[in-house]
Amino acid sequence: MSSLSVAVSDSLTITRRNLIKVKRVPDLLFFATLSPIMFVLLFRYVFGGAIQVPGDLSYAEFLLPGIFAQTVVFGATITGASVADDLQKGLIDRFRSLPMASSAVLVGRTVADAGLNALSVAVMALTGLVVGWRIHTSAGEAAAGFLVLLVFSYAISWLMAVVGLLVRTPEVVNNASFIVIFPLTFASNAFVPLESFPSWLRAFAEWNPVSAVVEASRQLFGNTVPGLPAPEAWSLQHPALYSLLWAAVIVAVFLPLSVRLYKRTASR
């Protein structure tokens, strides 16, 4: 068997282990699906009446792509917390003593978390349909919108894996990741149009990859405002391409870095 086949086989084994663990801990599955519902209902009914969207588009249709992006980015932090937890408990040391591919533990973790994120997006989509969100494009374009969200989320999982290997406890992962993810998520077009931002913040938000993910999903779901002029920034004129480029760069940098750290990091 080639080294690639061994790596794929080991990664599938670890992925299956992580998914079985989720099944055996129903609390994790419950809260992973409950929090997206809570976000949709809170933003739809608490902020929806106070935020005006240009044109005839309802706030529910403007909001849902932003909520999707926020949830998948925040959901990626589970990877970092889980890696830190496994390291703290000595589980990673036991994995390293086995004859298996070095990348399998991290690949299995990120793939399993991507599955959990896909479930969260499905729950949010059903909740969104209940509160007024609609898709106005074809099934293929809608599937592409969900794919952009999940690909970007998967890339962020690798960044979070590096954070999980560097810190001492899962709690530190949550605090450290929020320092980066909160500004990226809220300084974007996820919840309000960029026209309301001051010029300096708008320039940042236009090139923020989260804004591109939101804009790409809005376009692919048909949740844009008809008649408005196209965005001036290249990143928002080609949001799907810009999002996928960011995802590729993040994976290219943090996948090899996390595997290297995995080989060197000792249990705490």
N, C-alpha and C positions, 0 to 999 in steps of 0.2 A: 504493500500500500504506500502511495506517495505521501510526502510530508503534508501536501495540501489536503489530501483526502483525510489524513489523520486529524488535521486541524479542524476541518469541517465536521467530522464525526464527533470529536471531543466538544466542539462548540454546541452542536445539537444536543448532546447529552446534558451539558450544563444548562442550556436553555430549558430543556424539559424539566430538569431539577427545579429551576427557579419558578416555572409555571406551576408545578405541582405544589411548591411551597405556598404560592398565592392561593391555590385552591384549598389548602389545609389551614390557611389563616383567613377566614372569611371577613374578619374585621378590616383587613387591608383592602380587600376587594370592595367592601361596602363603602368605606370612606373615599376610595379612589373614584367611585361612581357618584357618590353623594355630593362631593364638593363641586363638580362641574354643574350639577343641577342648581346648587345654591348660587353660584356665580351668575348663571343665566337669569335666574329669577330676581336676584338683587339688582343687577345692572338694568334689567328690563323695566322693573317696576319702581325702583328707588331713584335711579338717575334718568330713566327714560323720559319722564315728563319735563325735566329741566334742561335737557340738551337738545338743541335744534340742529337738524341735519339739512343742508341745502337741498332744494328741489322737492320732489314728491316722495322721496324714499323714506320709508318708516325707520324709526330708530332701531327696531328689532332687526331689520335686514342689514342696517349699517353695523350694528353691534356684534352680531353672531360671529363673523369672521375674526373680529378682534378678540372675542372670548375664546375662540378656538386656538388662536395663536398664543394667547396668554397661558391657557391651560397646558398646551403641549410643551411650552418652554419651562413652565414651573414643574410639570410632570417629569421632565428630564432630570431634575435634581434628585429624584428617587435613586438614580444610579449611583451618584456620589455617596449618598447616605448608606446605601446597601453595601457598597465596597468598603467604606470605613467601618461598618458594623462587622463584616466578615473578617476584616483585618484585625479588629480589636479582639474578636473572639478566637483568633488563631486558625480560622477555617482556611484562609488563604495559604498558610504554612502547610496545612495538610494537603491541599491541592498541589502545592509545589513539590511535595514528596512523591507524587504519583507520576507515572510515565505518560504524561499528556502534553499537548501543545501549550506553550506559554500564553498564547493569545486566547485560548479557549474560555478561560474563566471570564475575561472581560467581554469577549464577543457574546458569550451566552447571557451575560448580565444585560448588556445593552439591547440585545434582540428581545429578551423577555420583557424588558421595560417598554420597548417599542410596542409590543403587543398590548400591554396594559394601557399605554397612551391611546392606541387605536380604539380600545374599548371605551375610554373616557370620551373620545371624540364622537363615537356612535351614540353614547348616552346624551351628550350635549346636542347633537343634531336632532334627536327625537324630541328633546325638551324645547329646542328652538322652534321646531315645527308647531308645537303646542302654543307657544307665545307669539306666533305671527311671522316667523322667519320663513322665507320661501326661496327655492332655487329656480332661476329663470333661464338656465342654460341646459345643454344636453347632458345626458348621463355621463358621457365620456369627459366633458369639461368639468363636471362636478367631481368625478373620481380624481381628475388631475389636481383639483383644488385640495382635496383631502391628502393626496400623495405629497404635494409640496409641504403641507403642514407636518406630516409624519417624517419626511426625509430631514427637514430642518431640526425637528425634535430629536431624531436619532443622532444627528451630528452634535447637538448640545450635550447628549448623553456622554459622549467621549470626553468633552471638556470637563463634565462633572466627575467622570471617572478619575481624571487626573487630580481634581480637588480632593476626592475621597481618599486617594493614595497619599496625599500630602498632609492631611490634617489628622488629629488624634481621635476624634469622636464623631459620630453621626450628627450630633447637635451642632458642632462647628461647621459642618458642611452646609446645613440649612442657613446659619447666620452669614457665612461667607458668600454663598451663592446669591442670597437675596440682595447683598450689596451691589452685585453686578446686574442681576436679572430685573430687579425692581425698576431702576432707571431706564433700562432698555425697553421694558414693556410699557411703562407709563409715558415715557417721552417718545411716543410713537403715535401713529394714526389709529391705534386700536380702539379707542373709546370716543375720541372727538376729532373733528376735521383739523388738519394742520393749519388752516387759515387763521385759527384762533391763537396760534402760538406767537410769541415774540420772534423777531427775525433770526436771532442767533440760535434759539432753540429749534426753530423750524428747519434751519439748515442741518442741524444735527439729526433731527427726526427723519428728514428726507433720505439720509444715507444710512440710517439705522436699519440693520437687516430685519428686525422685527416688523418695521413699517412695510418693507418689501414683501414679507410673508403675508401680512394682512392684506396688502393691496392685490397681491397675486390671487389669494383665495377669493377676495371680493369680485375681481374680474371673472374668475372661473366659475363662481356661483351666480354671476349676474346681479350682484348687489351694489353696483356703482350708480352714481347719480347721472341720469341722461342729460346731455346738453352742457355739462361743465367742461371748461377747457382742460386739455391733458396736463398732467403734472410737468413741471419744468425739469426736474431732476431726472437724469438718465436711469437712476436706480428705480424710480417709480414708473418710468415709461416702459421698462422691461422687468417688472418685478419678479416674475417666475424665474427668469434667467439669473437675475441678481441673487435671488434666494438660494438657488441651487449652486451658484458659484461660491457663496459663503459657506454652504454646507460642505462642499468639496474641500475648501481650504481648511475648515475646522477639523474634518476627519483626517486630512493629510498631515496636519500638525499634531493633533492630540492622540490619534490612534497609536503611532509608533512611540510617542512620548509615554503614554500610559502603559504600554507593554514593557518598556524599559524600566519604568518605575516599579511595575509589578514584580519584575525579576529581582530588584534591589531592595524593596521595602521589607522591613521586618515587622513581625507582629508587635503590638504595643501592650 
